[in-house]
């Protein structure tokens, strides 16, 4: 048999697999067409062996690439789309105000660590360099700051714990 005959013999299996992948006859036919085009165009890359496995690999890779690029998605007209509920945004300004107020109530060292790592997205090491403290200190301040911020935002107040300094 010739390469065209060998490949043609696999078309029913390719169509069946394509239909299973796409769930749509039209997209399946397009996927088979793309697979056959790629296989014939790259025939020199095929090494004698399992032709079906090679073709299915090509098809699978094409399908994955098409899904990634959203080529396989059908978008109905706007009239067919259901109206999706949207989140109410009236409280956003109040939530931001509460967050800013709670952050301002944090001790300065906790606030600095929280803003550098959480808001500015710096690593612990970079925050430690900026603050001039060890990395472990930044981690500790950040942990305590997050805990206190959670309590403040929840409406509670953490009891101040005072550590006794031993000299």
C-alpha positions as CSV (number, residue, x, y, z in Angstrom):
1,X,0.0,0.0,0.0
2,X,1.0,3.6,-0.5
3,X,1.2,6.3,2.1
4,X,-2.1,7.7,0.9
5,X,-3.9,4.4,1.1
6,X,-2.4,3.7,4.5
7,X,-3.6,7.0,5.8
8,X,-7.0,6.7,4.2
9,X,-7.5,3.4,5.9
10,X,-7.3,5.2,9.3
11,X,-9.8,7.9,8.5
12,X,-12.8,6.1,10.1
13,X,-10.9,5.7,13.4
14,X,-9.6,9.3,13.2
15,X,-13.2,10.6,12.7
16,X,-14.4,8.5,15.6
17,X,-11.6,9.8,17.9
18,X,-12.1,13.4,16.6
19,X,-15.9,13.2,17.4
20,X,-15.1,12.0,20.9
21,X,-12.7,14.8,21.4
22,X,-14.8,17.7,20.0
23,X,-18.3,16.5,20.6
24,X,-19.3,18.1,17.4
25,X,-19.4,16.6,13.9
26,X,-18.3,19.8,12.1
27,X,-15.4,20.4,14.4
28,X,-14.5,16.7,14.2
29,X,-14.3,16.9,10.4
30,X,-12.2,20.0,10.6
31,X,-9.9,18.3,13.1
32,X,-9.5,15.2,10.8
33,X,-8.8,17.4,7.8
34,X,-6.1,19.3,9.8
35,X,-4.6,16.0,11.0
36,X,-4.4,14.6,7.5
37,X,-2.9,17.8,6.1
38,X,-0.3,17.8,8.9
39,X,0.5,14.1,8.4
40,X,0.9,14.3,4.7
41,X,2.9,17.5,5.0
42,X,5.3,15.9,7.5
43,X,5.4,12.4,6.0
44,X,9.2,12.6,6.1
45,X,9.1,12.7,9.9
46,X,7.1,9.4,10.2
47,X,9.2,6.4,11.1
48,X,7.9,3.0,10.1
49,X,5.9,1.5,13.0
50,X,2.4,2.3,14.3
51,X,0.8,4.7,11.8
52,X,-2.4,4.9,13.8
53,X,-0.6,6.0,17.0
54,X,1.3,8.7,15.0
55,X,-1.9,10.0,13.5
56,X,-3.7,10.0,16.8
57,X,-0.8,11.9,18.4
58,X,-0.9,14.5,15.7
59,X,-4.7,14.8,16.2
60,X,-4.4,15.1,19.9
61,X,-1.8,17.8,19.7
62,X,-3.8,19.7,17.2
63,X,-6.9,19.5,19.4
64,X,-5.0,20.6,22.5
65,X,-3.6,23.6,20.6
66,X,-7.0,24.5,19.2
67,X,-8.6,24.4,22.6
68,X,-5.9,26.6,24.0
69,X,-6.5,29.1,21.3
70,X,-10.3,28.8,21.7
71,X,-10.7,28.0,18.0
72,X,-13.1,25.1,18.9
73,X,-15.5,27.2,20.9
74,X,-18.8,28.2,19.4
75,X,-20.0,31.6,20.4
76,X,-23.7,32.1,19.7
77,X,-25.0,35.5,18.9
78,X,-25.6,37.9,21.8
79,X,-29.3,37.2,21.7
80,X,-28.7,33.5,22.6
81,X,-26.6,34.3,25.6
82,X,-28.4,34.2,28.9
83,X,-28.2,37.2,31.1
84,X,-25.7,36.5,33.8
85,X,-26.1,38.0,37.2
86,X,-23.5,40.6,38.2
87,X,-22.1,41.3,41.6
88,X,-23.4,44.4,43.4
89,X,-20.6,46.9,43.7
90,X,-22.1,49.4,46.1
91,X,-20.2,48.1,49.1
92,X,-16.8,48.1,47.4
93,X,-15.9,51.6,48.6
94,X,-17.0,50.8,52.1
95,X,-14.9,47.6,52.1
96,X,-11.9,49.5,50.9
97,X,-12.4,52.1,53.6
98,X,-12.6,49.4,56.3
99,X,-9.5,47.7,54.9
100,X,-7.5,51.0,54.9
101,X,-8.7,51.8,58.4
102,X,-7.8,48.3,59.7
103,X,-4.3,48.5,58.0
104,X,-3.7,51.9,59.6
105,X,-4.4,50.3,63.1
106,X,-1.6,47.8,62.7
107,X,1.7,48.5,64.4
108,X,4.1,50.1,62.0
109,X,6.4,47.1,61.7
110,X,3.5,44.8,60.9
111,X,2.0,47.3,58.4
112,X,5.3,47.7,56.6
113,X,5.8,44.0,56.2
114,X,2.2,43.4,55.1
115,X,2.4,46.2,52.5
116,X,5.8,45.2,51.1
117,X,4.9,41.5,50.8
118,X,1.2,41.6,50.2
119,X,0.7,44.8,48.2
120,X,4.0,45.3,46.5
121,X,4.5,41.5,45.9
122,X,8.1,41.6,47.2
123,X,9.8,38.4,48.3
124,X,10.5,37.9,52.0
125,X,14.2,38.4,51.3
126,X,13.7,41.7,49.5
127,X,11.4,43.0,52.2
128,X,14.0,42.0,54.8
129,X,16.6,44.0,52.9
130,X,14.4,47.1,52.7
131,X,13.4,46.9,56.4
132,X,16.9,46.0,57.5
133,X,15.8,43.0,59.5
134,X,16.3,39.2,59.1
135,X,14.0,37.2,56.9
136,X,12.5,35.4,59.9
137,X,11.6,38.7,61.4
138,X,9.7,39.7,58.3
139,X,7.9,36.4,58.3
140,X,6.9,36.8,61.9
141,X,5.7,40.4,61.5
142,X,3.8,39.3,58.4
143,X,2.1,36.4,60.2
144,X,1.2,38.6,63.2
145,X,0.0,41.4,60.9
146,X,-2.2,39.1,58.9
147,X,-3.7,37.6,62.0
148,X,-4.4,41.0,63.5
149,X,-5.8,42.3,60.2
150,X,-8.2,39.4,60.0
151,X,-9.4,40.1,63.5
152,X,-9.9,43.8,62.8
153,X,-11.8,43.1,59.6
154,X,-14.0,40.6,61.3
155,X,-15.0,43.3,63.8
156,X,-13.0,41.9,66.7
157,X,-10.0,43.3,68.4
158,X,-7.1,41.0,69.3
159,X,-6.0,41.2,72.8
160,X,-2.6,42.8,73.0
161,X,-0.1,40.3,74.1
162,X,3.0,41.8,75.7
163,X,6.1,39.7,75.7
164,X,8.3,40.0,78.7
165,X,11.8,40.9,77.6
166,X,14.4,38.9,79.5
167,X,17.8,40.4,79.6
